[in-house]
Amino acid sequence: MVLEDLPDGIALRVRVIPRARRTALAGVRGDSLVVKLTAPPVDGAANSALVEFLAEALGVPVSAVKIVSGANSRSKTLVISRIDVASAATRLGLPVVSQA
């Protein structure tokens, strides 16, 4: 599942494509949101660009977005506070899946 509800926000799984022509969301692949970044995967530049891009896309402060796994990988899990799953899905253009 791309988005997961947490007590303080959400968990988001992403697959990063660095050195892309432009920074943009590129759909879903498997259980991850694909994000293309113009930044190279050098000295944390792609991680910083990812955090800034997602914060802006979700309308949360940069401080609310944290990479919790995959900092040195293209597949990452982020925890984002100050937002719920439904709002995040809407802002990222993902279908809202109700959890029973």
N, C-alpha and C positions, 0 to 999 in steps of 0.2 A: 504494500500500500504506500503510495506516494506521501500522503499526509496522515499523521497519527495524532490523536488528541492526547494532550498531557495536562496534568493539574494546573500548570502555570503557563500554558500556551500550546505549541504544536511541535512535532518532530517532522522534518521534511527531508526526504531522500532525494539527492540530486546526482546527476552524472554530468561532469563538466567537460566541455570541449574548449581547451585553451587555444589561443592564437587564431581565433575565428575572424572572419571579415568584419563582423559587427557583434555587439553584445545584445543577446536576445534570448527569449524562451524559445525552445525548439521542439516542444511536444513532450510526450511521455514514452519512455522505452522501458519495458518490463515494469518494475516497481519504483522507477526513478523519474523525476522531472529532468529533462535535458536542458542545460543552460550553456549557450555559446558565449564565450568571453573573448574580447580582443586581447586581454592581458596574457603574457607568457607565464608558464608555470615555473617561474624563477623567483627565488627570494620571497615567496609568499605573495607575489603580485596577483596571481589568479585568485587566491583565497580572499585577499582584500577586495578585489573587484567583485567577487561573488557576493560577499557580505554586503557591500554597498549597493549592488544591483538589487538583491532581494529585499533589503530594507526599504529601498525606494519603491519597488514594485508592490510591496505589502503595506506600505504606509506606516512603518514602525521605525523607531530610531535605530541607528546602526548598533548601538549598545544592546539592543534586544535580540540581535542575531549572533549566534555562537556556533562554530563548527565543533561538534563533539566527537566525531570520528571521521577518519579519512583525510586528514589534513595534508598528507603526502600522496594522495591517491585521486584519481578522477571521480571515483564514487565516494560520496560524502553524506554524512547525516548531520543536519543542523537542528538546533533547538531554537525556536523563535518565541519569545514571550510577547505579551500584550496583543495577542490575536487568537481567534478561534478557528477551527477547521473550516467552517462554512465561509467565513470572511476570506480566509486565505485561498480557498478553492475558487471563489468568485474572482478575486483579484488576479489570480494566476491563470484564469481561464480553464480551470479543471472542473469536471463534473462533481457535484456535491453528493457524497455518498452518506446516507444516514446510517448511524451505528446503533444497533439495538442493544 
